[in-house]
Amino acid sequence: MNRYSTWKYILIAIAVVGGLLYTLPNFFGQTPAVQVTAKSSSNIKLGEATRAKVVDALTAAKVESTGVTLDTHGIRARFKDENAQLHAKSVIEAALVPDKNLDDAPYSIALSLLSNSPEWLTSIHALPMYLGLDLRGGVHFLYQVDLKQALVKRLDSLASDMRSQMRGKNIRHSGIDRTPSGILIRFRDDATRTQARNLITDSFAELATVDGTDGGDLTLTANLKPESIRKVQENAIAQNITTFNKRINATGTAEPVIQQQGADRIVVELPGVQDPASIKELLGRTASLELRMVCDSPEEIAANASGSVPFGCDRFPKTGGGGTEIVRKRVELTGDRLTDAQPGFDGQTQEPAVHLNFDAAGASTFKELTSQNVGKRMAILLLEKNRGEVVTAPVIRSEIAGGRVQISGAMSSAEANNISILLRSGALAAPMEIIEERTIGPSQGKANIEKGFHSTWVGFSLIAVFMVCYYLMFGVISVAALGCNLLFLVALLSLLQATLTLPGIAAIALALGMAIDANVLINERIREELRNGSTPQAAITAGYERAFGTILDSNVTTLIAGLALLIFGSGPVRGFAVVHCLGILTSIFSSVVVSRGLVNLLYGSRRRLASLSIGQVWKPGNTGSTAVSAKKPSGTL
């Protein structure tokens, strides 16, 4: 007797039903759509009035849509084909942005693809697999990073820290200036220069000092060491990649590819995105925080009133359009020292605010700044796209320690949230420019999908024909288990929201071959047991139990290779490795558990089982039939 426990059959049933549910969304396909969202820099909230405006514009232009809905993601209009989608985008832009200035528009209007899955499937989070750039289409950018500017920013930061430490050690100097390759410090006597050199050697290990003279002054030049230059450049690339990841993740784009290429380039691939302008606008945003002192001497105020900018000062507009403010050119503290930024409310006025936390060095600098400027005004600036705004310019009442700061002013709760997001994601460590831009259309992706899945189904069919012809009923069972393996693999990819690429389709085909190999081992082991004189029931039991060790060993070794590809690979290699590793896990379950369950259902309840339909059991001199009997007449099994 070969019977499974009831809970094992229930487990198989749950796995098959779950596999069907989470595989189904992939058969409904996707529909072209136009998505309207409110930009983070605007205070506009999308509502029913905006949706009605979109519907009226499409109706007036005679653009037929299959539905215009409003949800938490914005307004989504669905269309039958790409031509209607492109026409609708221009119509919606004309209706919502009549002045044609899309850069300053409060709306972001982008092309997208939406799933056609029924709502009941979506409610259980049964979603289709994400498709890679080569299958779905999308945008590809290649950025060139300006590493020289990264060195300039690092030298500016070191010069600021150097001023603070020399002031704390009471080391007097005649000026600290940044040169193209280092920091130049002037002194009046050699003893002071020696103190400064010792301080730099102890506190700034990345700098190498060189003595010199300039006119009547003694100088000390601090240059970045070669290994420090290399580290600054590597960190700049890494920080830009991290910033890109944070910003792209906020858009909900599935499985973006963001990786370094060469020494100073970054590749960005976004599957399914057909509007490169909105992505470039997002990736190009650089929000940074600066603290500067306000220029408030009588002479500076008089110069500002006359319309001129005082020497050593800059003029910036105030947030909310409340005039301008003049502040010192010297930056006292930057957002690089931020550890966190969260939206909240002012404890006294209950106005929206942003709460900032600085690291230890930033907290020390801020404490020193506030202690030395009690009674003066300090401006907090937010800079984005080389344009700055004074968010607030409060009077310093007393020394502030602890590194916890609050900025508030003429801002809404949405603005406070957006500012905190931008500050948390960080600014780009170095400016970049796009040197290659490519948009891959969805039609090319459809052709790749058709070719990939056609080859997979052809392979599956050929395997099925061979197994049925060679192993008869056990071949049918093996093909059913193979079908379950494919079902489980697609369901897992959909459940995990993994990205399927052309290499991933190749991995699916490979997984089918590996899965059927396990069933071949089992079937041949059962044949061997029958040749050795075992009864059919005993041969089934021994065949599965003794083949399991071999199956496990072979799959574990292959899984190790797949994990190595997953850990150390990137791009298409990583996509292949994900499907490969999941395929190994599903093949073990389907070839051992599912096929054994089917065999037990077919043969397990028969007490007197005379033969198994497992094909020719060959041995020297054997010319018997393909139905194998438990008895052993002369010359046959």
C-alpha positions in Angstrom: 0.0 0.0 0.0 1.2 3.5 -0.9 -0.8 6.2 0.6 -0.1 9.8 1.6 -1.4 11.3 4.8 -4.4 13.5 4.3 -2.4 16.6 5.3 0.0 15.9 2.4 -2.8 15.9 -0.1 -4.2 19.1 1.4 -0.7 20.7 1.1 -0.5 19.7 -2.6 -4.1 21.0 -3.3 -3.3 24.3 -1.6 -0.1 24.6 -3.6 -1.8 23.9 -6.9 -4.8 26.2 -6.2 -2.5 29.0 -4.9 -0.3 28.5 -8.0 -3.3 28.9 -10.3 -4.5 32.0 -8.5 -1.1 33.8 -8.6 -0.4 32.7 -12.1 -3.7 33.9 -13.5 -2.9 37.6 -13.6 -0.2 37.0 -16.1 -2.8 35.8 -18.7 -4.9 39.0 -18.5 -2.1 41.1 -20.0 -1.7 44.9 -19.6 -3.4 47.9 -21.2 -1.8 51.2 -22.2 -2.7 54.0 -19.9 -1.9 57.7 -19.0 -1.3 58.4 -15.4 -1.7 61.9 -13.8 -0.1 62.7 -10.5 0.5 65.8 -8.5 4.2 66.8 -8.4 5.8 66.8 -4.9 6.7 70.5 -5.3 3.1 71.5 -5.8 0.3 71.8 -3.2 -2.4 70.6 -5.6 -4.5 67.6 -4.6 -6.1 65.5 -7.3 -9.8 65.0 -6.8 -13.0 64.3 -8.7 -12.9 67.8 -10.3 -9.6 67.0 -12.0 -10.8 63.5 -13.0 -13.9 65.1 -14.6 -11.7 67.6 -16.4 -9.7 64.8 -17.9 -12.9 62.9 -19.0 -14.3 66.1 -20.6 -11.0 66.7 -22.5 -10.9 63.2 -23.8 -14.6 63.3 -24.8 -14.2 66.6 -26.6 -11.2 65.3 -28.5 -13.1 62.1 -29.4 -10.5 59.9 -27.7 -12.2 56.7 -26.6 -11.0 55.4 -23.2 -11.8 52.2 -21.4 -12.0 53.9 -18.0 -10.8 56.9 -16.1 -10.3 56.2 -12.4 -9.1 58.1 -9.4 -7.2 56.3 -6.6 -4.3 56.8 -4.2 -1.8 56.7 -7.1 -3.5 59.5 -9.0 -5.8 59.6 -12.1 -5.5 56.7 -14.5 -7.0 56.6 -18.0 -6.9 53.3 -19.8 -7.0 52.9 -23.6 -7.2 50.1 -26.2 -3.9 50.7 -28.0 -0.7 52.7 -28.0 -1.9 55.2 -30.6 -4.9 56.2 -28.5 -2.6 56.4 -25.5 -0.2 58.8 -27.2 -3.0 61.0 -28.5 -4.7 61.0 -25.0 -1.4 62.2 -23.4 -1.2 65.2 -25.6 -4.9 66.0 -25.0 -4.6 65.7 -21.2 -1.5 67.9 -21.2 -3.3 70.6 -23.2 -6.2 70.4 -20.7 -4.3 70.5 -17.5 -1.3 72.6 -18.6 -2.6 75.2 -21.0 0.5 77.3 -21.0 2.6 74.4 -22.3 5.3 74.9 -19.6 5.5 71.3 -18.5 8.6 71.8 -16.3 6.8 74.2 -13.9 3.4 72.5 -14.2 1.9 71.1 -11.0 1.0 67.8 -12.7 3.1 64.9 -13.8 1.5 63.3 -16.9 3.2 60.0 -17.9 2.6 57.0 -20.0 2.2 53.7 -18.2 1.0 50.1 -18.5 -1.7 48.8 -16.1 -2.8 45.2 -15.4 -6.1 44.0 -16.7 -6.5 41.6 -13.8 -10.0 41.5 -12.1 -10.3 43.3 -8.8 -10.9 40.1 -6.9 -7.4 38.9 -7.9 -5.8 42.2 -7.1 -7.5 42.2 -3.6 -5.5 39.1 -2.7 -2.3 40.7 -4.1 -2.3 38.4 -7.1 -0.4 40.6 -9.5 1.4 39.8 -12.8 5.2 39.4 -13.0 7.2 42.5 -13.7 8.8 42.4 -17.2 12.3 43.6 -17.8 13.5 46.2 -20.2 14.0 43.7 -23.0 10.4 42.3 -22.7 8.3 45.3 -21.6 10.2 48.2 -23.0 11.3 51.2 -21.0 14.0 53.8 -20.7 17.7 53.5 -20.5 20.0 56.3 -19.3 23.8 56.5 -19.1 25.1 59.2 -16.8 28.5 60.7 -16.7 29.6 61.8 -13.2 31.7 64.9 -12.8 34.2 63.5 -10.3 36.2 66.8 -10.2 33.2 68.5 -8.6 33.1 65.7 -6.0 36.7 66.6 -5.0 35.7 70.3 -4.8 32.8 69.6 -2.5 35.1 67.4 -0.3 37.7 70.1 -0.1 35.1 72.7 0.9 33.9 70.4 3.7 37.4 69.8 4.9 38.2 73.5 4.8 35.1 74.2 7.0 36.0 71.5 9.5 39.6 72.9 9.6 38.4 76.4 10.4 36.3 75.0 13.3 39.1 72.9 14.8 41.7 75.7 14.5 39.3 78.1 16.2 38.7 75.6 19.0 42.5 75.1 19.4 43.1 78.9 19.3 45.4 78.5 16.2 45.5 81.9 14.5 45.8 82.0 10.7 45.6 84.7 8.1 43.1 82.9 5.9 42.0 79.5 4.6 41.4 79.3 0.9 40.6 76.4 -1.4 42.9 75.8 -4.4 42.1 73.6 -7.4 43.8 70.6 -5.7 43.9 71.4 -2.0 43.6 73.9 0.8 46.0 76.8 1.3 46.4 78.2 4.8 48.4 81.4 5.6 50.3 82.1 8.8 52.5 84.9 10.2 55.0 82.8 12.2 56.5 79.4 11.9 55.4 78.2 15.4 51.8 78.7 14.5 52.2 76.9 11.2 53.8 73.9 13.1 50.8 73.7 15.4 48.5 73.7 12.4 50.5 71.0 10.7 50.4 68.8 13.8 46.6 69.4 14.0 46.1 68.4 10.3 48.3 65.4 10.7 46.4 64.1 13.7 42.8 65.0 12.6 42.8 64.9 8.8 44.6 61.7 7.8 43.4 62.0 4.2 45.5 65.2 3.7 49.2 65.6 3.1 50.8 68.9 4.0 53.5 70.9 2.2 55.2 74.1 3.6 55.7 77.2 1.4 55.7 81.0 1.3 53.6 83.5 -0.5 54.9 87.1 -0.4 55.5 87.9 3.2 53.3 85.1 4.6 54.2 81.5 5.5 51.8 79.0 3.9 50.8 75.4 4.5 49.1 73.6 1.6 47.0 70.5 2.5 46.4 68.2 -0.5 44.3 65.1 -0.7 46.4 61.9 -0.9 46.1 59.8 -4.0 44.3 57.0 -2.1 42.0 59.7 -0.6 41.2 61.1 -4.0 40.3 57.6 -5.2 38.1 57.0 -2.2 36.3 60.3 -2.6 35.5 59.5 -6.2 34.3 56.0 -5.3 32.1 57.3 -2.6 30.6 59.9 -4.9 29.6 57.2 -7.4 28.2 55.0 -4.5 26.2 58.0 -3.0 24.8 58.9 -6.4 23.7 55.3 -7.0 22.1 55.2 -3.5 20.3 58.5 -4.1 19.0 57.2 -7.4 17.7 54.1 -5.8 15.8 56.0 -3.1 14.2 58.3 -5.7 13.3 55.6 -8.1 11.9 53.4 -5.3 9.6 56.3 -4.3 8.0 56.1 -7.8 7.0 52.4 -7.5 9.0 51.4 -10.5 9.6 47.7 -10.3 13.1 46.2 -10.2 15.1 49.2 -11.6 18.6 48.4 -12.8 21.0 51.1 -11.4 24.6 50.2 -11.4 28.1 51.6 -12.1 29.7 51.2 -15.5 33.4 51.9 -15.8 35.1 54.5 -13.5 32.7 57.4 -13.7 29.4 56.3 -15.3 26.1 55.1 -14.0 23.5 53.0 -16.0 19.8 53.4 -15.2 17.3 51.1 -16.7 13.6 51.4 -15.9 11.3 48.8 -17.3 7.8 49.8 -18.4 8.5 53.6 -18.2 7.8 55.3 -21.6 8.1 58.9 -20.4 11.8 59.7 -20.0 11.1 63.4 -19.3 9.5 62.8 -15.9 12.3 60.4 -14.9 15.0 62.8 -15.8 13.2 65.5 -13.8 13.1 63.2 -10.8 16.7 62.0 -11.0 18.0 65.5 -11.6 16.5 66.9 -8.4 19.1 68.0 -5.9 17.6 69.2 -2.6 20.2 70.2 0.0 20.2 72.1 3.2 22.4 75.0 4.1 22.7 77.1 7.3 24.1 80.7 6.8 24.1 83.8 8.8 21.9 86.7 7.7 23.6 89.9 6.5 22.0 92.3 9.0 24.6 95.0 9.7 23.3 98.6 9.1 25.5 99.0 6.0 24.3 95.7 4.5 20.7 96.5 5.2 21.1 99.9 3.5 22.7 98.3 0.5 20.0 95.8 0.2 17.3 98.6 0.4 19.0 100.3 -2.5 18.6 97.2 -4.6 22.2 96.1 -4.6 23.7 93.0 -3.0 26.3 93.8 -0.3 29.8 92.4 -0.7 30.1 88.9 0.7 26.3 88.3 0.6 23.8 86.5 -1.6 20.1 87.3 -2.1 17.5 84.5 -2.0 13.7 84.6 -2.1 11.7 83.6 0.9 9.5 80.5 0.8 5.9 81.4 0.0 6.7 84.6 -2.0 7.3 86.8 1.1 10.1 88.9 -0.4 13.9 88.3 -0.3 16.6 87.8 2.3 20.3 88.5 2.1 22.6 86.0 3.7 26.3 85.4 3.9 28.1 83.6 1.1 29.9 81.5 3.8 28.1 78.2 4.5 28.2 77.3 8.2 26.6 73.9 8.0 25.2 71.7 5.2 22.7 68.8 4.9 25.6 66.4 4.6 25.6 66.2 8.4 22.0 65.2 8.6 21.1 61.8 10.0 17.3 62.2 9.7 14.6 64.5 8.6 10.9 63.9 9.6 7.8 66.0 9.0 5.9 67.2 12.1 4.4 70.2 13.8 5.8 73.2 15.8 5.2 72.5 19.5 4.1 76.1 20.1 2.3 77.3 17.0 1.2 73.9 15.7 2.4 74.9 12.2 3.8 72.2 9.9 7.5 71.8 10.4 10.5 69.6 9.6 12.5 68.1 12.4 16.2 67.6 11.7 18.8 65.5 13.5 22.6 66.2 12.9 25.4 63.8 13.5 28.0 64.3 16.2 30.2 66.6 14.1 27.2 68.6 12.8 25.8 68.9 16.3 29.1 70.3 17.6 29.3 72.8 14.7 25.7 73.9 15.3 26.3 74.3 19.0 29.4 76.5 18.4 27.5 78.5 15.7 24.6 79.3 18.0 26.8 80.1 21.0 28.8 82.6 19.0 25.9 84.3 17.4 23.3 84.8 20.1 21.0 87.7 19.2 21.7 87.3 15.5 19.6 85.8 12.7 20.4 82.5 11.1 18.9 81.5 7.7 18.0 78.0 6.8 18.1 77.5 3.1 16.7 74.7 0.9 18.5 74.5 -2.5 17.1 72.6 -5.4 18.2 72.8 -9.1 20.7 75.6 -8.2 17.8 77.7 -6.9 17.6 78.4 -3.2 14.9 79.6 -0.9 15.1 80.8 2.6 12.7 78.6 4.5 13.1 80.5 7.8 15.5 83.0 9.4 15.0 82.9 13.2 16.8 84.9 15.8 19.3 82.8 17.9 18.1 83.2 21.5 20.6 80.9 23.1 23.1 78.2 22.5 21.5 75.0 21.0 23.0 71.7 21.8 22.1 68.1 21.0 21.9 68.4 17.2 18.1 68.6 17.0 16.8 71.4 14.9 13.4 72.4 13.6 12.6 74.4 10.5 9.1 75.9 10.1 7.6 78.8 8.2 5.1 79.3 5.4 4.7 75.6 4.4 1.9 73.1 4.3 1.9 69.6 5.7 2.5 68.3 2.2 5.5 70.6 1.7 7.0 69.6 5.0 6.6 65.9 4.0 8.2 66.5 0.6 11.1 68.5 2.1 11.8 65.8 4.6 11.8 63.1 1.8 14.2 65.0 -0.3 16.6 65.7 2.6 16.5 62.0 3.7 17.2 60.8 0.2 20.2 63.1 0.1 21.7 65.3 -2.5 23.8 64.0 -5.4 27.5 63.8 -4.3 28.6 65.1 -7.8 26.7 66.6 -10.7 26.0 64.4 -13.7 24.9 64.7 -17.3 23.2 62.2 -19.6 25.5 61.0 -22.4 23.1 58.3 -23.7 19.3 58.1 -23.7 17.3 55.3 -25.2 13.6 54.4 -25.1 12.7 50.8 -26.0 9.2 50.6 -27.3 6.7 48.0 -26.1 6.3 46.4 -29.6 9.9 45.2 -29.5 9.3 43.7 -26.1 6.2 41.9 -27.3 8.2 40.2 -30.1 10.8 39.1 -27.5 8.1 37.7 -25.3 6.5 35.7 -28.1 9.8 34.2 -29.2 10.8 33.4 -25.6 7.6 31.7 -24.6 7.3 29.9 -28.0 10.6 28.3 -27.4 9.6 27.3 -23.8 6.4 25.7 -24.9 8.1 23.8 -27.8 10.6 22.5 -25.3 7.9 21.5 -22.9 5.9 19.7 -25.6 8.9 17.7 -26.8 9.7 16.7 -23.3 6.1 15.6 -22.7 6.0 13.5 -25.9 9.2 11.7 -25.0 8.2 11.0 -21.4 4.7 9.6 -22.4 6.2 7.4 -25.1 9.0 6.1 -23.0 7.4 5.8 -19.6 3.7 5.4 -20.5 1.5 6.2 -17.5 4.4 7.1 -15.3 5.4 9.5 -18.1 2.0 11.1 -18.0 2.4 11.6 -14.2 5.9 13.1 -14.8 4.5 15.5 -17.3 1.7 16.5 -14.9 4.3 17.1 -12.2 6.4 19.1 -14.7 3.3 21.2 -15.5 2.8 21.8 -11.7 6.5 22.9 -11.5 6.0 25.5 -14.2 2.8 26.6 -12.5 4.6 27.0 -9.1 7.6 28.8 -10.7 5.4 31.4 -12.4 3.3 31.8 -9.3 6.3 32.4 -7.1 7.8 35.0 -9.6 4.4 36.8 -9.6 4.0 36.6 -5.8 7.6 37.9 -5.2 7.0 40.5 -7.9 10.3 39.5 -9.5 11.3 40.9 -12.9 11.3 38.5 -15.8 13.8 39.1 -18.6 15.0 37.2 -21.6 17.7 35.4 -19.5 14.9 34.6 -17.1 12.9 32.9 -19.8 16.1 30.9 -20.6 16.3 29.9 -16.9 12.6 28.7 -17.0 13.5 26.4 -20.0 16.5 25.1 -18.1 14.4 24.6 -14.9 12.0 22.4 -17.0 14.9 20.2 -18.1 16.3 19.9 -14.6 12.9 19.1 -13.2 12.2 16.3 -15.6 15.6 14.8 -14.9 14.5 14.1 -11.3 11.4 12.2 -12.6 13.7 10.2 -14.9 15.8 9.2 -11.9 12.7 8.1 -10.0 11.2 6.2 -12.9 14.5 4.4 -13.6 14.9 3.6 -9.9 11.5 2.0 -9.9 12.4 0.0 -13.0 15.6 -1.2 -11.3 13.6 -2.4 -8.2 11.2 -4.3 -10.5 14.1 -5.9 -12.3 15.5 -7.0 -8.9 12.2 -8.8 -8.2 10.4 -6.3 -5.9 6.6 -6.1 -6.0 5.1 -3.0 -7.7 4.1 -1.4 -4.4 7.6 -2.0 -2.9 9.2 -0.8 -6.1 7.3 2.5 -5.9 8.3 3.0 -2.3 12.0 2.1 -2.8 12.2 4.1 -6.1 11.1 7.4 -4.5 13.1 6.9 -1.3 16.4 5.9 -2.9 16.2 8.4 -5.7 15.6 11.3 -3.3 19.2 11.4 -2.1 20.5 11.6 -5.6 18.0 14.3 -6.5 18.8 16.3 -3.4 22.5 16.2 -4.0 22.4 17.2 -7.6 20.0 20.1 -6.9 21.9 21.4 -3.9 25.1 21.6 -5.9 23.3 23.4 -8.7 21.6 25.7 -6.2 25.1 26.7 -4.8 26.1 27.8 -8.3 22.9 29.7 -8.7 23.3 31.5 -5.4 26.9 32.5 -6.4 25.4 34.1 -9.6 22.7 35.8 -7.5 25.2 37.2 -5.0 28.0 38.3 -7.3 26.1 38.8 -10.6 24.3 41.9 -11.8 21.8 42.9 -14.5 20.8 40.0 -16.8 23.0 37.5 -14.9 21.1 38.3 -11.6 17.8 37.9 -13.4 18.8 34.5 -14.7 20.0 33.5 -11.2 16.7 34.4 -9.5 14.6 32.2 -11.8 17.2 29.5 -11.7 17.2 29.2 -7.9 13.4 29.4 -7.6 13.2 26.7 -10.3 15.4 24.3 -8.4 13.2 24.7 -5.3 9.9 24.1 -7.2 11.4 21.2 -9.1 12.2 19.3 -5.9 8.7 19.8 -4.6 6.9 18.9 -7.8 9.1 15.9 -8.9 9.1 14.3 -5.4 6.0 15.4 -3.6 3.5 16.1 -6.3 4.4 13.1 -8.6 4.4 10.8 -5.6 0.9 12.0 -4.6 -0.4 11.3 -8.2 1.2 7.8 -8.1 -0.3 7.1 -4.8 -3.8 8.2 -6.0 -3.5 5.9 -9.0 -1.8 2.8 -7.6 -1.6 3.2 -3.8 -5.0 1.8 -2.9 -4.6 -1.4 -4.8 -3.7 -4.3 -2.5 -3.0 -6.8 -5.3 -1.2 -4.7 -7.9 0.0 -7.0 -10.6 1.9 -4.6 -12.9 3.0 -1.0 -13.5 2.6 1.0 -16.7 6.2 2.3 -16.7 7.5 1.2 -20.1 10.0 -1.4 -21.0 12.0 -2.9 -18.1 15.0 -4.1 -20.0 17.5 -6.7 -19.0 19.6 -9.2 -21.1 17.2 -11.5 -22.9 14.1 -9.5 -22.0 11.6 -9.1 -24.8 8.6 -8.8 -22.7 5.7 -6.3 -22.8 5.8 -2.8 -21.4 3.3 -3.5 -18.6 5.5 -4.9 -15.9 4.2 -7.8 -13.7 5.2 -8.6 -10.2 5.6 -12.3 -11.2 8.8 -13.5 -12.7 8.2 -15.9 -15.6 11.1 -17.1 -17.7 12.7 -14.3 -19.7 10.5 -11.5 -18.5 9.7 -9.4 -15.5 
